[in-house]
Amino acid sequence: MLEWLESNTAPENVTQEQIAAHDGMIESWIEEYWQKQDQVLENS
């Protein structure tokens, strides 16, 4: 997976729907991370 990210390519057998679903999960994880960081900073 890291190789895909570094080369900005995906395997040939991955559909656009799978890529979009994966991107959505990553965006959710990043958003959750930043929300938690905001909470930590507010409680400091």
mmCIF file as Biopython writes it, N, C-alpha, C and O atoms, coordinates in Angstrom:
data_model
#
loop_
_atom_site.group_PDB
_atom_site.id
_atom_site.type_symbol
_atom_site.label_atom_id
_atom_site.label_alt_id
_atom_site.label_comp_id
_atom_site.label_asym_id
_atom_site.label_entity_id
_atom_site.label_seq_id
_atom_site.pdbx_PDB_ins_code
_atom_site.Cartn_x
_atom_site.Cartn_y
_atom_site.Cartn_z
_atom_site.occupancy
_atom_site.B_iso_or_equiv
_atom_site.auth_seq_id
_atom_site.auth_asym_id
_atom_site.pdbx_PDB_model_num
ATOM 1   N N  . MET A ? 1  ? 0.817   -1.186 0.000   1.0 0.0 1  A 1 
ATOM 2   C CA . MET A ? 1  ? 0.000   0.000  0.000   1.0 0.0 1  A 1 
ATOM 3   C C  . MET A ? 1  ? 0.867   1.259  0.000   1.0 0.0 1  A 1 
ATOM 4   O O  . MET A ? 1  ? 0.588   2.214  -0.726  1.0 0.0 1  A 1 
ATOM 5   N N  . LEU A ? 2  ? 1.913   1.252  0.814   1.0 0.0 2  A 1 
ATOM 6   C CA . LEU A ? 2  ? 2.797   2.424  0.837   1.0 0.0 2  A 1 
ATOM 7   C C  . LEU A ? 2  ? 3.428   2.662  -0.523  1.0 0.0 2  A 1 
ATOM 8   O O  . LEU A ? 2  ? 3.627   3.804  -0.936  1.0 0.0 2  A 1 
ATOM 9   N N  . GLU A ? 3  ? 3.737   1.585  -1.209  1.0 0.0 3  A 1 
ATOM 10  C CA . GLU A ? 3  ? 4.312   1.735  -2.543  1.0 0.0 3  A 1 
ATOM 11  C C  . GLU A ? 3  ? 3.327   2.439  -3.475  1.0 0.0 3  A 1 
ATOM 12  O O  . GLU A ? 3  ? 3.729   3.277  -4.283  1.0 0.0 3  A 1 
ATOM 13  N N  . TRP A ? 4  ? 2.032   2.102  -3.368  1.0 0.0 4  A 1 
ATOM 14  C CA . TRP A ? 4  ? 1.018   2.764  -4.191  1.0 0.0 4  A 1 
ATOM 15  C C  . TRP A ? 4  ? 1.000   4.250  -3.902  1.0 0.0 4  A 1 
ATOM 16  O O  . TRP A ? 4  ? 0.931   5.071  -4.816  1.0 0.0 4  A 1 
ATOM 17  N N  . LEU A ? 5  ? 1.062   4.591  -2.619  1.0 0.0 5  A 1 
ATOM 18  C CA . LEU A ? 5  ? 1.020   5.997  -2.244  1.0 0.0 5  A 1 
ATOM 19  C C  . LEU A ? 5  ? 2.238   6.744  -2.758  1.0 0.0 5  A 1 
ATOM 20  O O  . LEU A ? 5  ? 2.129   7.866  -3.254  1.0 0.0 5  A 1 
ATOM 21  N N  . GLU A ? 6  ? 3.396   6.116  -2.637  1.0 0.0 6  A 1 
ATOM 22  C CA . GLU A ? 6  ? 4.628   6.767  -3.087  1.0 0.0 6  A 1 
ATOM 23  C C  . GLU A ? 6  ? 4.655   6.927  -4.601  1.0 0.0 6  A 1 
ATOM 24  O O  . GLU A ? 6  ? 5.135   7.938  -5.114  1.0 0.0 6  A 1 
ATOM 25  N N  . SER A ? 7  ? 4.143   5.934  -5.312  1.0 0.0 7  A 1 
ATOM 26  C CA . SER A ? 7  ? 4.178   6.004  -6.774  1.0 0.0 7  A 1 
ATOM 27  C C  . SER A ? 7  ? 2.914   6.617  -7.354  1.0 0.0 7  A 1 
ATOM 28  O O  . SER A ? 7  ? 2.824   6.854  -8.559  1.0 0.0 7  A 1 
ATOM 29  N N  . ASN A ? 8  ? 1.917   6.877  -6.471  1.0 0.0 8  A 1 
ATOM 30  C CA . ASN A ? 8  ? 0.648   7.476  -6.885  1.0 0.0 8  A 1 
ATOM 31  C C  . ASN A ? 8  ? -0.072  6.616  -7.922  1.0 0.0 8  A 1 
ATOM 32  O O  . ASN A ? 8  ? -0.698  7.132  -8.847  1.0 0.0 8  A 1 
ATOM 33  N N  . THR A ? 9  ? 0.028   5.287  -7.751  1.0 0.0 9  A 1 
ATOM 34  C CA . THR A ? 9  ? -0.659  4.351  -8.624  1.0 0.0 9  A 1 
ATOM 35  C C  . THR A ? 9  ? -1.356  3.295  -7.770  1.0 0.0 9  A 1 
ATOM 36  O O  . THR A ? 9  ? -1.058  3.143  -6.585  1.0 0.0 9  A 1 
ATOM 37  N N  . ALA A ? 10 ? -2.273  2.579  -8.376  1.0 0.0 10 A 1 
ATOM 38  C CA . ALA A ? 10 ? -2.969  1.489  -7.706  1.0 0.0 10 A 1 
ATOM 39  C C  . ALA A ? 10 ? -2.842  0.240  -8.577  1.0 0.0 10 A 1 
ATOM 40  O O  . ALA A ? 10 ? -2.620  0.350  -9.783  1.0 0.0 10 A 1 
ATOM 41  N N  . PRO A ? 11 ? -2.979  -0.926 -7.990  1.0 0.0 11 A 1 
ATOM 42  C CA . PRO A ? 11 ? -2.936  -2.146 -8.799  1.0 0.0 11 A 1 
ATOM 43  C C  . PRO A ? 11 ? -4.044  -2.136 -9.852  1.0 0.0 11 A 1 
ATOM 44  O O  . PRO A ? 11 ? -5.071  -1.481 -9.677  1.0 0.0 11 A 1 
ATOM 45  N N  . GLU A ? 12 ? -3.831  -2.849 -10.919 1.0 0.0 12 A 1 
ATOM 46  C CA . GLU A ? 12 ? -4.785  -2.853 -12.020 1.0 0.0 12 A 1 
ATOM 47  C C  . GLU A ? 12 ? -6.129  -3.458 -11.640 1.0 0.0 12 A 1 
ATOM 48  O O  . GLU A ? 12 ? -7.144  -3.117 -12.247 1.0 0.0 12 A 1 
ATOM 49  N N  . ASN A ? 13 ? -6.163  -4.351 -10.649 1.0 0.0 13 A 1 
ATOM 50  C CA . ASN A ? 13 ? -7.397  -5.039 -10.300 1.0 0.0 13 A 1 
ATOM 51  C C  . ASN A ? 13 ? -8.247  -4.280 -9.273  1.0 0.0 13 A 1 
ATOM 52  O O  . ASN A ? 13 ? -9.227  -4.832 -8.772  1.0 0.0 13 A 1 
ATOM 53  N N  . VAL A ? 14 ? -7.900  -3.044 -8.954  1.0 0.0 14 A 1 
ATOM 54  C CA . VAL A ? 14 ? -8.663  -2.235 -8.008  1.0 0.0 14 A 1 
ATOM 55  C C  . VAL A ? 14 ? -9.602  -1.317 -8.797  1.0 0.0 14 A 1 
ATOM 56  O O  . VAL A ? 14 ? -9.189  -0.623 -9.726  1.0 0.0 14 A 1 
ATOM 57  N N  . THR A ? 15 ? -10.872 -1.336 -8.398  1.0 0.0 15 A 1 
ATOM 58  C CA . THR A ? 15 ? -11.857 -0.513 -9.105  1.0 0.0 15 A 1 
ATOM 59  C C  . THR A ? 15 ? -11.857 0.914  -8.568  1.0 0.0 15 A 1 
ATOM 60  O O  . THR A ? 15 ? -11.342 1.186  -7.483  1.0 0.0 15 A 1 
ATOM 61  N N  . GLN A ? 16 ? -12.440 1.813  -9.345  1.0 0.0 16 A 1 
ATOM 62  C CA . GLN A ? 16 ? -12.576 3.204  -8.908  1.0 0.0 16 A 1 
ATOM 63  C C  . GLN A ? 16 ? -13.414 3.283  -7.637  1.0 0.0 16 A 1 
ATOM 64  O O  . GLN A ? 16 ? -13.145 4.118  -6.774  1.0 0.0 16 A 1 
ATOM 65  N N  . GLU A ? 17 ? -14.431 2.421  -7.509  1.0 0.0 17 A 1 
ATOM 66  C CA . GLU A ? 17 ? -15.261 2.398  -6.305  1.0 0.0 17 A 1 
ATOM 67  C C  . GLU A ? 17 ? -14.432 2.028  -5.082  1.0 0.0 17 A 1 
ATOM 68  O O  . GLU A ? 17 ? -14.595 2.625  -4.018  1.0 0.0 17 A 1 
ATOM 69  N N  . GLN A ? 18 ? -13.546 1.051  -5.226  1.0 0.0 18 A 1 
ATOM 70  C CA . GLN A ? 18 ? -12.687 0.647  -4.119  1.0 0.0 18 A 1 
ATOM 71  C C  . GLN A ? 18 ? -11.728 1.772  -3.740  1.0 0.0 18 A 1 
ATOM 72  O O  . GLN A ? 18 ? -11.486 2.021  -2.559  1.0 0.0 18 A 1 
ATOM 73  N N  . ILE A ? 19 ? -11.191 2.441  -4.740  1.0 0.0 19 A 1 
ATOM 74  C CA . ILE A ? 19 ? -10.280 3.557  -4.475  1.0 0.0 19 A 1 
ATOM 75  C C  . ILE A ? 19 ? -11.026 4.676  -3.752  1.0 0.0 19 A 1 
ATOM 76  O O  . ILE A ? 19 ? -10.508 5.253  -2.795  1.0 0.0 19 A 1 
ATOM 77  N N  . ALA A ? 20 ? -12.241 4.983  -4.208  1.0 0.0 20 A 1 
ATOM 78  C CA . ALA A ? 20 ? -13.033 6.037  -3.578  1.0 0.0 20 A 1 
ATOM 79  C C  . ALA A ? 20 ? -13.375 5.661  -2.135  1.0 0.0 20 A 1 
ATOM 80  O O  . ALA A ? 20 ? -13.313 6.513  -1.249  1.0 0.0 20 A 1 
ATOM 81  N N  . ALA A ? 21 ? -13.733 4.403  -1.888  1.0 0.0 21 A 1 
ATOM 82  C CA . ALA A ? 21 ? -14.046 3.953  -0.531  1.0 0.0 21 A 1 
ATOM 83  C C  . ALA A ? 21 ? -12.816 4.075  0.362   1.0 0.0 21 A 1 
ATOM 84  O O  . ALA A ? 21 ? -12.922 4.513  1.508   1.0 0.0 21 A 1 
ATOM 85  N N  . HIS A ? 22 ? -11.668 3.696  -0.148  1.0 0.0 22 A 1 
ATOM 86  C CA . HIS A ? 22 ? -10.412 3.786  0.598   1.0 0.0 22 A 1 
ATOM 87  C C  . HIS A ? 22 ? -10.087 5.238  0.928   1.0 0.0 22 A 1 
ATOM 88  O O  . HIS A ? 22 ? -9.713  5.559  2.056   1.0 0.0 22 A 1 
ATOM 89  N N  . ASP A ? 23 ? -10.233 6.109  -0.064  1.0 0.0 23 A 1 
ATOM 90  C CA . ASP A ? 23 ? -9.981  7.535  0.155   1.0 0.0 23 A 1 
ATOM 91  C C  . ASP A ? 23 ? -10.907 8.093  1.234   1.0 0.0 23 A 1 
ATOM 92  O O  . ASP A ? 23 ? -10.484 8.884  2.076   1.0 0.0 23 A 1 
ATOM 93  N N  . GLY A ? 24 ? -12.177 7.673  1.201   1.0 0.0 24 A 1 
ATOM 94  C CA . GLY A ? 24 ? -13.130 8.127  2.204   1.0 0.0 24 A 1 
ATOM 95  C C  . GLY A ? 24 ? -12.739 7.698  3.609   1.0 0.0 24 A 1 
ATOM 96  O O  . GLY A ? 24 ? -12.877 8.470  4.558   1.0 0.0 24 A 1 
ATOM 97  N N  . MET A ? 25 ? -12.252 6.466  3.745   1.0 0.0 25 A 1 
ATOM 98  C CA . MET A ? 25 ? -11.806 5.987  5.058   1.0 0.0 25 A 1 
ATOM 99  C C  . MET A ? 25 ? -10.620 6.797  5.554   1.0 0.0 25 A 1 
ATOM 100 O O  . MET A ? 25 ? -10.568 7.182  6.722   1.0 0.0 25 A 1 
ATOM 101 N N  . ILE A ? 26 ? -9.683  7.053  4.679   1.0 0.0 26 A 1 
ATOM 102 C CA . ILE A ? 26 ? -8.496  7.816  5.074   1.0 0.0 26 A 1 
ATOM 103 C C  . ILE A ? 26 ? -8.891  9.228  5.505   1.0 0.0 26 A 1 
ATOM 104 O O  . ILE A ? 26 ? -8.398  9.735  6.512   1.0 0.0 26 A 1 
ATOM 105 N N  . GLU A ? 27 ? -9.779  9.855  4.740   1.0 0.0 27 A 1 
ATOM 106 C CA . GLU A ? 27 ? -10.228 11.208 5.098   1.0 0.0 27 A 1 
ATOM 107 C C  . GLU A ? 27 ? -10.917 11.217 6.454   1.0 0.0 27 A 1 
ATOM 108 O O  . GLU A ? 27 ? -10.727 12.147 7.238   1.0 0.0 27 A 1 
ATOM 109 N N  . SER A ? 28 ? -11.720 10.184 6.742   1.0 0.0 28 A 1 
ATOM 110 C CA . SER A ? 28 ? -12.390 10.082 8.041   1.0 0.0 28 A 1 
ATOM 111 C C  . SER A ? 28 ? -11.369 9.935  9.160   1.0 0.0 28 A 1 
ATOM 112 O O  . SER A ? 28 ? -11.498 10.572 10.205  1.0 0.0 28 A 1 
ATOM 113 N N  . TRP A ? 29 ? -10.361 9.104  8.950   1.0 0.0 29 A 1 
ATOM 114 C CA . TRP A ? 29 ? -9.327  8.900  9.972   1.0 0.0 29 A 1 
ATOM 115 C C  . TRP A ? 29 ? -8.571  10.192 10.238  1.0 0.0 29 A 1 
ATOM 116 O O  . TRP A ? 29 ? -8.287  10.527 11.388  1.0 0.0 29 A 1 
ATOM 117 N N  . ILE A ? 30 ? -8.247  10.911 9.181   1.0 0.0 30 A 1 
ATOM 118 C CA . ILE A ? 30 ? -7.514  12.170 9.341   1.0 0.0 30 A 1 
ATOM 119 C C  . ILE A ? 30 ? -8.375  13.187 10.086  1.0 0.0 30 A 1 
ATOM 120 O O  . ILE A ? 30 ? -7.890  13.873 10.987  1.0 0.0 30 A 1 
ATOM 121 N N  . GLU A ? 31 ? -9.644  13.283 9.714   1.0 0.0 31 A 1 
ATOM 122 C CA . GLU A ? 31 ? -10.547 14.220 10.383  1.0 0.0 31 A 1 
ATOM 123 C C  . GLU A ? 31 ? -10.673 13.874 11.868  1.0 0.0 31 A 1 
ATOM 124 O O  . GLU A ? 31 ? -10.636 14.760 12.722  1.0 0.0 31 A 1 
ATOM 125 N N  . GLU A ? 32 ? -10.822 12.589 12.170  1.0 0.0 32 A 1 
ATOM 126 C CA . GLU A ? 32 ? -10.923 12.159 13.564  1.0 0.0 32 A 1 
ATOM 127 C C  . GLU A ? 32 ? -9.643  12.498 14.329  1.0 0.0 32 A 1 
ATOM 128 O O  . GLU A ? 32 ? -9.702  12.944 15.474  1.0 0.0 32 A 1 
ATOM 129 N N  . TYR A ? 33 ? -8.503  12.289 13.706  1.0 0.0 33 A 1 
ATOM 130 C CA . TYR A ? 33 ? -7.220  12.598 14.339  1.0 0.0 33 A 1 
ATOM 131 C C  . TYR A ? 33 ? -7.154  14.085 14.706  1.0 0.0 33 A 1 
ATOM 132 O O  . TYR A ? 33 ? -6.794  14.432 15.831  1.0 0.0 33 A 1 
ATOM 133 N N  . TRP A ? 34 ? -7.502  14.964 13.751  1.0 0.0 34 A 1 
ATOM 134 C CA . TRP A ? 34 ? -7.413  16.401 14.006  1.0 0.0 34 A 1 
ATOM 135 C C  . TRP A ? 34 ? -8.414  16.844 15.063  1.0 0.0 34 A 1 
ATOM 136 O O  . TRP A ? 34 ? -8.123  17.743 15.852  1.0 0.0 34 A 1 
ATOM 137 N N  . GLN A ? 35 ? -9.595  16.220 15.087  1.0 0.0 35 A 1 
ATOM 138 C CA . GLN A ? 35 ? -10.564 16.546 16.124  1.0 0.0 35 A 1 
ATOM 139 C C  . GLN A ? 35 ? -10.021 16.182 17.501  1.0 0.0 35 A 1 
ATOM 140 O O  . GLN A ? 35 ? -10.185 16.938 18.459  1.0 0.0 35 A 1 
ATOM 141 N N  . LYS A ? 36 ? -9.374  15.025 17.595  1.0 0.0 36 A 1 
ATOM 142 C CA . LYS A ? 36 ? -8.786  14.615 18.877  1.0 0.0 36 A 1 
ATOM 143 C C  . LYS A ? 36 ? -7.649  15.561 19.271  1.0 0.0 36 A 1 
ATOM 144 O O  . LYS A ? 36 ? -7.490  15.887 20.448  1.0 0.0 36 A 1 
ATOM 145 N N  . GLN A ? 37 ? -6.868  15.993 18.298  1.0 0.0 37 A 1 
ATOM 146 C CA . GLN A ? 37 ? -5.779  16.917 18.598  1.0 0.0 37 A 1 
ATOM 147 C C  . GLN A ? 37 ? -6.329  18.246 19.098  1.0 0.0 37 A 1 
ATOM 148 O O  . GLN A ? 37 ? -5.785  18.842 20.028  1.0 0.0 37 A 1 
ATOM 149 N N  . ASP A ? 38 ? -7.412  18.704 18.477  1.0 0.0 38 A 1 
ATOM 150 C CA . ASP A ? 38 ? -8.056  19.945 18.949  1.0 0.0 38 A 1 
ATOM 151 C C  . ASP A ? 38 ? -8.522  19.805 20.380  1.0 0.0 38 A 1 
ATOM 152 O O  . ASP A ? 38 ? -8.374  20.733 21.175  1.0 0.0 38 A 1 
ATOM 153 N N  . GLN A ? 39 ? -9.087  18.649 20.723  1.0 0.0 39 A 1 
ATOM 154 C CA . GLN A ? 39 ? -9.565  18.408 22.090  1.0 0.0 39 A 1 
ATOM 155 C C  . GLN A ? 39 ? -8.399  18.412 23.078  1.0 0.0 39 A 1 
ATOM 156 O O  . GLN A ? 39 ? -8.510  18.953 24.178  1.0 0.0 39 A 1 
ATOM 157 N N  . VAL A ? 40 ? -7.298  17.813 22.681  1.0 0.0 40 A 1 
ATOM 158 C CA . VAL A ? 40 ? -6.107  17.782 23.547  1.0 0.0 40 A 1 
ATOM 159 C C  . VAL A ? 40 ? -5.614  19.198 23.800  1.0 0.0 40 A 1 
ATOM 160 O O  . VAL A ? 40 ? -5.287  19.555 24.932  1.0 0.0 40 A 1 
ATOM 161 N N  . LEU A ? 41 ? -5.563  19.996 22.753  1.0 0.0 41 A 1 
ATOM 162 C CA . LEU A ? 41 ? -5.089  21.375 22.900  1.0 0.0 41 A 1 
ATOM 163 C C  . LEU A ? 41 ? -6.034  22.200 23.755  1.0 0.0 41 A 1 
ATOM 164 O O  . LEU A ? 41 ? -5.588  23.044 24.533  1.0 0.0 41 A 1 
ATOM 165 N N  . GLU A ? 42 ? -7.340  21.966 23.621  1.0 0.0 42 A 1 
ATOM 166 C CA . GLU A ? 42 ? -8.304  22.712 24.435  1.0 0.0 42 A 1 
ATOM 167 C C  . GLU A ? 42 ? -8.203  22.343 25.897  1.0 0.0 42 A 1 
ATOM 168 O O  . GLU A ? 42 ? -8.477  23.177 26.760  1.0 0.0 42 A 1 
ATOM 169 N N  . ASN A ? 43 ? -7.818  21.116 26.199  1.0 0.0 43 A 1 
ATOM 170 C CA . ASN A ? 43 ? -7.714  20.648 27.581  1.0 0.0 43 A 1 
ATOM 171 C C  . ASN A ? 43 ? -6.348  20.905 28.201  1.0 0.0 43 A 1 
ATOM 172 O O  . ASN A ? 43 ? -6.118  20.571 29.364  1.0 0.0 43 A 1 
ATOM 173 N N  . SER A ? 44 ? -5.450  21.492 27.435  1.0 0.0 44 A 1 
ATOM 174 C CA . SER A ? 44 ? -4.093  21.765 27.963  1.0 0.0 44 A 1 
ATOM 175 C C  . SER A ? 44 ? -4.041  23.051 28.733  1.0 0.0 44 A 1 
ATOM 176 O O  . SER A ? 44 ? -2.984  23.425 29.240  1.0 0.0 44 A 1 
#
